[in-house]
Amino acid sequence: MPLIHERQIDDADGFYEELVNAQRDLPDEAAQRVLAKLVLLLANHIGDRAVLSEAIAIAAGRGV
């Protein structure tokens, strides 16, 4: 399964707002933990190592 680059999220703005609100008023370390937990939950849901590796490379600025 290739990594999907087109937007797939209905109400992307609402999702972004929910993500920001989940971290609002948290100390930096706690906010980083929220993001790390979210990444691990979604990575487990995706489950495809090649897709996850491609996503990591892109996020780190080393991919397409």
ZAVEXDO-975921 format. One record per atom (N, C-alpha, C, O): chain; x, y, z; residue number from 1; residue in one letter. Coordinates in nm, 4 decimals, m for minus. Example, Ala and Ser with C-alpha at 12.3 -4.5 7.8 and 13.67 -1.06 7.14 Angstrom:
% ZAVEXDO-975921
[vexpa 'A'; [1.3190; m0.5690; 0.7800]; 1; 'A']
[vexpa 'A'; [1.2300; m0.4500; 0.7800]; 1; 'A']
[vexpa 'A'; [1.3200; m0.3300; 0.7800]; 1; 'A']
[vexpa 'A'; [1.4236; m0.3319; 0.8465]; 1; 'A']
[vexpa 'A'; [1.2850; m0.2250; 0.7080]; 2; 'S']
[vexpa 'A'; [1.3670; m0.1060; 0.7140]; 2; 'S']
[vexpa 'A'; [1.2900; 0.0030; 0.7870]; 2; 'S']
[vexpa 'A'; [1.3409; 0.1138; 0.8039]; 2; 'S']
END
This chain:
% ZAVEXDO-975921
[vexpa 'A'; [0.0852; m0.1169; 0.0000]; 1; 'M']
[vexpa 'A'; [0.0000; 0.0000; 0.0000]; 1; 'M']
[vexpa 'A'; [0.0900; 0.1234; 0.0000]; 1; 'M']
[vexpa 'A'; [0.1659; 0.1429; 0.0949]; 1; 'M']
[vexpa 'A'; [0.0837; 0.2064; m0.1026]; 2; 'P']
[vexpa 'A'; [0.1667; 0.3273; m0.1056]; 2; 'P']
[vexpa 'A'; [0.1111; 0.4354; m0.0121]; 2; 'P']
[vexpa 'A'; [m0.0075; 0.4364; 0.0206]; 2; 'P']
[vexpa 'A'; [0.1980; 0.5242; 0.0292]; 3; 'L']
[vexpa 'A'; [0.1571; 0.6365; 0.1125]; 3; 'L']
[vexpa 'A'; [0.0684; 0.7294; 0.0295]; 3; 'L']
[vexpa 'A'; [0.1045; 0.7670; m0.0820]; 3; 'L']
[vexpa 'A'; [m0.0457; 0.7656; 0.0833]; 4; 'I']
[vexpa 'A'; [m0.1387; 0.8555; 0.0147]; 4; 'I']
[vexpa 'A'; [m0.0977; 0.9991; 0.0441]; 4; 'I']
[vexpa 'A'; [m0.0851; 1.0388; 0.1600]; 4; 'I']
[vexpa 'A'; [m0.0772; 1.0762; m0.0617]; 5; 'H']
[vexpa 'A'; [m0.0339; 1.2156; m0.0452]; 5; 'H']
[vexpa 'A'; [m0.1487; 1.3145; m0.0592]; 5; 'H']
[vexpa 'A'; [m0.1361; 1.4294; m0.0168]; 5; 'H']
[vexpa 'A'; [m0.2598; 1.2725; m0.1175]; 6; 'E']
[vexpa 'A'; [m0.3735; 1.3618; m0.1325]; 6; 'E']
[vexpa 'A'; [m0.4499; 1.3680; m0.0002]; 6; 'E']
[vexpa 'A'; [m0.4532; 1.2708; 0.0753]; 6; 'E']
[vexpa 'A'; [m0.5108; 1.4826; 0.0267]; 7; 'R']
[vexpa 'A'; [m0.5870; 1.4999; 0.1506]; 7; 'R']
[vexpa 'A'; [m0.7044; 1.4028; 0.1530]; 7; 'R']
[vexpa 'A'; [m0.7820; 1.3952; 0.0577]; 7; 'R']
[vexpa 'A'; [m0.7164; 1.3294; 0.2619]; 8; 'Q']
[vexpa 'A'; [m0.8217; 1.2304; 0.2793]; 8; 'Q']
[vexpa 'A'; [m0.9142; 1.2660; 0.3950]; 8; 'Q']
[vexpa 'A'; [m1.0139; 1.1973; 0.4174]; 8; 'Q']
[vexpa 'A'; [m0.8833; 1.3709; 0.4678]; 9; 'I']
[vexpa 'A'; [m0.9559; 1.4049; 0.5902]; 9; 'I']
[vexpa 'A'; [m1.0706; 1.5000; 0.5568]; 9; 'I']
[vexpa 'A'; [m1.0488; 1.6094; 0.5048]; 9; 'I']
[vexpa 'A'; [m1.1926; 1.4570; 0.5873]; 10; 'D']
[vexpa 'A'; [m1.3051; 1.5492; 0.5800]; 10; 'D']
[vexpa 'A'; [m1.2888; 1.6482; 0.6950]; 10; 'D']
[vexpa 'A'; [m1.2510; 1.6085; 0.8053]; 10; 'D']
[vexpa 'A'; [m1.3162; 1.7738; 0.6717]; 11; 'D']
[vexpa 'A'; [m1.3051; 1.8774; 0.7741]; 11; 'D']
[vexpa 'A'; [m1.1630; 1.8836; 0.8313]; 11; 'D']
[vexpa 'A'; [m1.1424; 1.8720; 0.9521]; 11; 'D']
[vexpa 'A'; [m1.0665; 1.9021; 0.7423]; 12; 'A']
[vexpa 'A'; [m0.9263; 1.9093; 0.7837]; 12; 'A']
[vexpa 'A'; [m0.9035; 2.0222; 0.8848]; 12; 'A']
[vexpa 'A'; [m0.8243; 2.0072; 0.9778]; 12; 'A']
[vexpa 'A'; [m0.9721; 2.1336; 0.8669]; 13; 'D']
[vexpa 'A'; [m0.9572; 2.2450; 0.9604]; 13; 'D']
[vexpa 'A'; [m1.0074; 2.2065; 1.0993]; 13; 'D']
[vexpa 'A'; [m0.9460; 2.2418; 1.2000]; 13; 'D']
[vexpa 'A'; [m1.1181; 2.1348; 1.1045]; 14; 'G']
[vexpa 'A'; [m1.1710; 2.0877; 1.2326]; 14; 'G']
[vexpa 'A'; [m1.0768; 1.9898; 1.3005]; 14; 'G']
[vexpa 'A'; [m1.0594; 1.9926; 1.4223]; 14; 'G']
[vexpa 'A'; [m1.0154; 1.9020; 1.2189]; 15; 'F']
[vexpa 'A'; [m0.9175; 1.8078; 1.2743]; 15; 'F']
[vexpa 'A'; [m0.7985; 1.8827; 1.3329]; 15; 'F']
[vexpa 'A'; [m0.7534; 1.8529; 1.4435]; 15; 'F']
[vexpa 'A'; [m0.7479; 1.9811; 1.2569]; 16; 'Y']
[vexpa 'A'; [m0.6340; 2.0597; 1.3048]; 16; 'Y']
[vexpa 'A'; [m0.6689; 2.1301; 1.4354]; 16; 'Y']
[vexpa 'A'; [m0.5891; 2.1315; 1.5291]; 16; 'Y']
[vexpa 'A'; [m0.7879; 2.1880; 1.4411]; 17; 'E']
[vexpa 'A'; [m0.8314; 2.2565; 1.5630]; 17; 'E']
[vexpa 'A'; [m0.8384; 2.1589; 1.6815]; 17; 'E']
[vexpa 'A'; [m0.7962; 2.1917; 1.7924]; 17; 'E']
[vexpa 'A'; [m0.8918; 2.0395; 1.6569]; 18; 'E']
[vexpa 'A'; [m0.8997; 1.9383; 1.7627]; 18; 'E']
[vexpa 'A'; [m0.7604; 1.8975; 1.8101]; 18; 'E']
[vexpa 'A'; [m0.7377; 1.8797; 1.9298]; 18; 'E']
[vexpa 'A'; [m0.6678; 1.8828; 1.7161]; 19; 'L']
[vexpa 'A'; [m0.5300; 1.8460; 1.7500]; 19; 'L']
[vexpa 'A'; [m0.4631; 1.9549; 1.8346]; 19; 'L']
[vexpa 'A'; [m0.3970; 1.9252; 1.9340]; 19; 'L']
[vexpa 'A'; [m0.4808; 2.0797; 1.7945]; 20; 'V']
[vexpa 'A'; [m0.4243; 2.1921; 1.8692]; 20; 'V']
[vexpa 'A'; [m0.4872; 2.2001; 2.0088]; 20; 'V']
[vexpa 'A'; [m0.4171; 2.2199; 2.1081]; 20; 'V']
[vexpa 'A'; [m0.6187; 2.1846; 2.0153]; 21; 'N']
[vexpa 'A'; [m0.6883; 2.1932; 2.1438]; 21; 'N']
[vexpa 'A'; [m0.6481; 2.0809; 2.2396]; 21; 'N']
[vexpa 'A'; [m0.6503; 2.0994; 2.3612]; 21; 'N']
[vexpa 'A'; [m0.6116; 1.9651; 2.1853]; 22; 'A']
[vexpa 'A'; [m0.5687; 1.8531; 2.2703]; 22; 'A']
[vexpa 'A'; [m0.4387; 1.8863; 2.3443]; 22; 'A']
[vexpa 'A'; [m0.4081; 1.8260; 2.4472]; 22; 'A']
[vexpa 'A'; [m0.3632; 1.9817; 2.2916]; 23; 'Q']
[vexpa 'A'; [m0.2342; 2.0182; 2.3516]; 23; 'Q']
[vexpa 'A'; [m0.2378; 2.1534; 2.4229]; 23; 'Q']
[vexpa 'A'; [m0.1444; 2.1901; 2.4942]; 23; 'Q']
[vexpa 'A'; [m0.3464; 2.2259; 2.4023]; 24; 'R']
[vexpa 'A'; [m0.3562; 2.3607; 2.4571]; 24; 'R']
[vexpa 'A'; [m0.3396; 2.3585; 2.6088]; 24; 'R']
[vexpa 'A'; [m0.3943; 2.2720; 2.6772]; 24; 'R']
[vexpa 'A'; [m0.2658; 2.4519; 2.6586]; 25; 'D']
[vexpa 'A'; [m0.2441; 2.4708; 2.8023]; 25; 'D']
[vexpa 'A'; [m0.1642; 2.3587; 2.8679]; 25; 'D']
[vexpa 'A'; [m0.1539; 2.3542; 2.9905]; 25; 'D']
[vexpa 'A'; [m0.1077; 2.2681; 2.7883]; 26; 'L']
[vexpa 'A'; [m0.0211; 2.1643; 2.8451]; 26; 'L']
[vexpa 'A'; [0.1227; 2.2141; 2.8456]; 26; 'L']
[vexpa 'A'; [0.1620; 2.2900; 2.7570]; 26; 'L']
[vexpa 'A'; [0.2008; 2.1729; 2.9433]; 27; 'P']
[vexpa 'A'; [0.3445; 2.2021; 2.9353]; 27; 'P']
[vexpa 'A'; [0.4028; 2.1369; 2.8099]; 27; 'P']
[vexpa 'A'; [0.3469; 2.0394; 2.7598]; 27; 'P']
[vexpa 'A'; [0.5127; 2.1887; 2.7595]; 28; 'D']
[vexpa 'A'; [0.5715; 2.1378; 2.6355]; 28; 'D']
[vexpa 'A'; [0.5925; 1.9870; 2.6383]; 28; 'D']
[vexpa 'A'; [0.5607; 1.9185; 2.5411]; 28; 'D']
[vexpa 'A'; [0.6448; 1.9353; 2.7469]; 29; 'E']
[vexpa 'A'; [0.6725; 1.7913; 2.7556]; 29; 'E']
[vexpa 'A'; [0.5441; 1.7094; 2.7451]; 29; 'E']
[vexpa 'A'; [0.5421; 1.6061; 2.6782]; 29; 'E']
[vexpa 'A'; [0.4383; 1.7537; 2.8094]; 30; 'A']
[vexpa 'A'; [0.3103; 1.6824; 2.8028]; 30; 'A']
[vexpa 'A'; [0.2507; 1.6913; 2.6623]; 30; 'A']
[vexpa 'A'; [0.1933; 1.5938; 2.6137]; 30; 'A']
[vexpa 'A'; [0.2635; 1.8058; 2.5970]; 31; 'A']
[vexpa 'A'; [0.2140; 1.8217; 2.4605]; 31; 'A']
[vexpa 'A'; [0.2897; 1.7293; 2.3651]; 31; 'A']
[vexpa 'A'; [0.2297; 1.6702; 2.2754]; 31; 'A']
[vexpa 'A'; [0.4193; 1.7171; 2.3841]; 32; 'Q']
[vexpa 'A'; [0.5000; 1.6263; 2.3015]; 32; 'Q']
[vexpa 'A'; [0.4594; 1.4812; 2.3246]; 32; 'Q']
[vexpa 'A'; [0.4598; 1.4013; 2.2310]; 32; 'Q']
[vexpa 'A'; [0.4245; 1.4467; 2.4477]; 33; 'R']
[vexpa 'A'; [0.3776; 1.3102; 2.4773]; 33; 'R']
[vexpa 'A'; [0.2459; 1.2805; 2.4052]; 33; 'R']
[vexpa 'A'; [0.2263; 1.1706; 2.3534]; 33; 'R']
[vexpa 'A'; [0.1561; 1.3790; 2.4024]; 34; 'V']
[vexpa 'A'; [0.0294; 1.3619; 2.3313]; 34; 'V']
[vexpa 'A'; [0.0569; 1.3311; 2.1842]; 34; 'V']
[vexpa 'A'; [m0.0009; 1.2379; 2.1283]; 34; 'V']
[vexpa 'A'; [0.1450; 1.4091; 2.1216]; 35; 'L']
[vexpa 'A'; [0.1767; 1.3867; 1.9810]; 35; 'L']
[vexpa 'A'; [0.2440; 1.2519; 1.9586]; 35; 'L']
[vexpa 'A'; [0.2128; 1.1820; 1.8623]; 35; 'L']
[vexpa 'A'; [0.3365; 1.2150; 2.0474]; 36; 'A']
[vexpa 'A'; [0.4049; 1.0865; 2.0347]; 36; 'A']
[vexpa 'A'; [0.3062; 0.9701; 2.0467]; 36; 'A']
[vexpa 'A'; [0.3139; 0.8736; 1.9706]; 36; 'A']
[vexpa 'A'; [0.2142; 0.9795; 2.1417]; 37; 'K']
[vexpa 'A'; [0.1135; 0.8737; 2.1578]; 37; 'K']
[vexpa 'A'; [0.0241; 0.8652; 2.0341]; 37; 'K']
[vexpa 'A'; [m0.0096; 0.7559; 1.9886]; 37; 'K']
[vexpa 'A'; [m0.0138; 0.9808; 1.9804]; 38; 'L']
[vexpa 'A'; [m0.0974; 0.9833; 1.8616]; 38; 'L']
[vexpa 'A'; [m0.0247; 0.9177; 1.7439]; 38; 'L']
[vexpa 'A'; [m0.0834; 0.8376; 1.6711]; 38; 'L']
[vexpa 'A'; [0.1015; 0.9515; 1.7259]; 39; 'V']
[vexpa 'A'; [0.1808; 0.8925; 1.6172]; 39; 'V']
[vexpa 'A'; [0.1871; 0.7407; 1.6320]; 39; 'V']
[vexpa 'A'; [0.1685; 0.6684; 1.5341]; 39; 'V']
[vexpa 'A'; [0.2127; 0.6924; 1.7521]; 40; 'L']
[vexpa 'A'; [0.2223; 0.5484; 1.7730]; 40; 'L']
[vexpa 'A'; [0.0883; 0.4781; 1.7511]; 40; 'L']
[vexpa 'A'; [0.0843; 0.3691; 1.6941]; 40; 'L']
[vexpa 'A'; [m0.0203; 0.5389; 1.7955]; 41; 'L']
[vexpa 'A'; [m0.1529; 0.4810; 1.7720]; 41; 'L']
[vexpa 'A'; [m0.1840; 0.4724; 1.6227]; 41; 'L']
[vexpa 'A'; [m0.2319; 0.3698; 1.5742]; 41; 'L']
[vexpa 'A'; [m0.1565; 0.5805; 1.5507]; 42; 'L']
[vexpa 'A'; [m0.1844; 0.5818; 1.4069]; 42; 'L']
[vexpa 'A'; [m0.0897; 0.4894; 1.3307]; 42; 'L']
[vexpa 'A'; [m0.1308; 0.4247; 1.2344]; 42; 'L']
[vexpa 'A'; [0.0358; 0.4827; 1.3726]; 43; 'A']
[vexpa 'A'; [0.1311; 0.3908; 1.3090]; 43; 'A']
[vexpa 'A'; [0.0848; 0.2464; 1.3262]; 43; 'A']
[vexpa 'A'; [0.0922; 0.1668; 1.2326]; 43; 'A']
[vexpa 'A'; [0.0380; 0.2135; 1.4437]; 44; 'N']
[vexpa 'A'; [m0.0122; 0.0785; 1.4672]; 44; 'N']
[vexpa 'A'; [m0.1350; 0.0518; 1.3800]; 44; 'N']
[vexpa 'A'; [m0.1510; m0.0585; 1.3277]; 44; 'N']
[vexpa 'A'; [m0.2202; 0.1507; 1.3642]; 45; 'H']
[vexpa 'A'; [m0.3391; 0.1361; 1.2806]; 45; 'H']
[vexpa 'A'; [m0.3001; 0.1136; 1.1340]; 45; 'H']
[vexpa 'A'; [m0.3590; 0.0296; 1.0659]; 45; 'H']
[vexpa 'A'; [m0.2016; 0.1884; 1.0863]; 46; 'I']
[vexpa 'A'; [m0.1549; 0.1744; 0.9478]; 46; 'I']
[vexpa 'A'; [m0.0888; 0.0382; 0.9293]; 46; 'I']
[vexpa 'A'; [m0.1244; m0.0371; 0.8387]; 46; 'I']
[vexpa 'A'; [0.0069; 0.0073; 1.0152]; 47; 'G']
[vexpa 'A'; [0.0675; m0.1245; 1.0192]; 47; 'G']
[vexpa 'A'; [0.1633; m0.1611; 0.9072]; 47; 'G']
[vexpa 'A'; [0.2307; m0.2636; 0.9172]; 47; 'G']
[vexpa 'A'; [0.1724; m0.0839; 0.8035]; 48; 'D']
[vexpa 'A'; [0.2587; m0.1147; 0.6891]; 48; 'D']
[vexpa 'A'; [0.3927; m0.0443; 0.7065]; 48; 'D']
[vexpa 'A'; [0.4008; 0.0783; 0.6984]; 48; 'D']
[vexpa 'A'; [0.4991; m0.1236; 0.7308]; 49; 'R']
[vexpa 'A'; [0.6304; m0.0657; 0.7609]; 49; 'R']
[vexpa 'A'; [0.6840; 0.0224; 0.6493]; 49; 'R']
[vexpa 'A'; [0.7449; 0.1260; 0.6759]; 49; 'R']
[vexpa 'A'; [0.6620; m0.0176; 0.5243]; 50; 'A']
[vexpa 'A'; [0.7120; 0.0621; 0.4121]; 50; 'A']
[vexpa 'A'; [0.6441; 0.1986; 0.4082]; 50; 'A']
[vexpa 'A'; [0.7096; 0.3000; 0.3841]; 50; 'A']
[vexpa 'A'; [0.5149; 0.2015; 0.4315]; 51; 'V']
[vexpa 'A'; [0.4408; 0.3279; 0.4345]; 51; 'V']
[vexpa 'A'; [0.4901; 0.4141; 0.5493]; 51; 'V']
[vexpa 'A'; [0.5099; 0.5345; 0.5333]; 51; 'V']
[vexpa 'A'; [0.5098; 0.3526; 0.6647]; 52; 'L']
[vexpa 'A'; [0.5569; 0.4275; 0.7813]; 52; 'L']
[vexpa 'A'; [0.6971; 0.4830; 0.7579]; 52; 'L']
[vexpa 'A'; [0.7255; 0.5968; 0.7953]; 52; 'L']
[vexpa 'A'; [0.7849; 0.4039; 0.6966]; 53; 'S']
[vexpa 'A'; [0.9206; 0.4512; 0.6667]; 53; 'S']
[vexpa 'A'; [0.9179; 0.5673; 0.5687]; 53; 'S']
[vexpa 'A'; [0.9933; 0.6634; 0.5837]; 53; 'S']
[vexpa 'A'; [0.8311; 0.5589; 0.4682]; 54; 'E']
[vexpa 'A'; [0.8183; 0.6694; 0.3717]; 54; 'E']
[vexpa 'A'; [0.7678; 0.7953; 0.4419]; 54; 'E']
[vexpa 'A'; [0.8174; 0.9049; 0.4157]; 54; 'E']
[vexpa 'A'; [0.6706; 0.7805; 0.5298]; 55; 'A']
[vexpa 'A'; [0.6168; 0.8946; 0.6028]; 55; 'A']
[vexpa 'A'; [0.7232; 0.9587; 0.6923]; 55; 'A']
[vexpa 'A'; [0.7327; 1.0811; 0.7004]; 55; 'A']
[vexpa 'A'; [0.8024; 0.8756; 0.7587]; 56; 'I']
[vexpa 'A'; [0.9113; 0.9281; 0.8433]; 56; 'I']
[vexpa 'A'; [1.0103; 1.0067; 0.7594]; 56; 'I']
[vexpa 'A'; [1.0523; 1.1157; 0.7981]; 56; 'I']
[vexpa 'A'; [1.0479; 0.9518; 0.6445]; 57; 'A']
[vexpa 'A'; [1.1445; 1.0201; 0.5575]; 57; 'A']
[vexpa 'A'; [1.0906; 1.1543; 0.5103]; 57; 'A']
[vexpa 'A'; [1.1634; 1.2536; 0.5098]; 57; 'A']
[vexpa 'A'; [0.9641; 1.1581; 0.4707]; 58; 'I']
[vexpa 'A'; [0.9044; 1.2832; 0.4248]; 58; 'I']
[vexpa 'A'; [0.8966; 1.3844; 0.5403]; 58; 'I']
[vexpa 'A'; [0.9304; 1.5014; 0.5227]; 58; 'I']
[vexpa 'A'; [0.8528; 1.3397; 0.6562]; 59; 'A']
[vexpa 'A'; [0.8416; 1.4287; 0.7717]; 59; 'A']
[vexpa 'A'; [0.9781; 1.4848; 0.8129]; 59; 'A']
[vexpa 'A'; [0.9880; 1.5978; 0.8607]; 59; 'A']
[vexpa 'A'; [1.0824; 1.4046; 0.7938]; 60; 'A']
[vexpa 'A'; [1.2177; 1.4472; 0.8313]; 60; 'A']
[vexpa 'A'; [1.2863; 1.5274; 0.7200]; 60; 'A']
[vexpa 'A'; [1.4011; 1.5697; 0.7342]; 60; 'A']
[vexpa 'A'; [1.2139; 1.5476; 0.6090]; 61; 'G']
[vexpa 'A'; [1.2705; 1.6266; 0.4995]; 61; 'G']
[vexpa 'A'; [1.3657; 1.5493; 0.4110]; 61; 'G']
[vexpa 'A'; [1.4452; 1.6089; 0.3384]; 61; 'G']
[vexpa 'A'; [1.3587; 1.4155; 0.4161]; 62; 'R']
[vexpa 'A'; [1.4496; 1.3323; 0.3361]; 62; 'R']
[vexpa 'A'; [1.3781; 1.2565; 0.2244]; 62; 'R']
[vexpa 'A'; [1.4375; 1.1713; 0.1584]; 62; 'R']
[vexpa 'A'; [1.2508; 1.2881; 0.2039]; 63; 'G']
[vexpa 'A'; [1.1759; 1.2144; 0.1024]; 63; 'G']
[vexpa 'A'; [1.0974; 1.3070; 0.0132]; 63; 'G']
[vexpa 'A'; [1.1059; 1.4294; 0.0236]; 63; 'G']
[vexpa 'A'; [1.0216; 1.2467; m0.0738]; 64; 'V']
[vexpa 'A'; [0.9408; 1.3223; m0.1711]; 64; 'V']
[vexpa 'A'; [0.8240; 1.3882; m0.1028]; 64; 'V']
[vexpa 'A'; [0.7447; 1.4561; m0.1680]; 64; 'V']
END
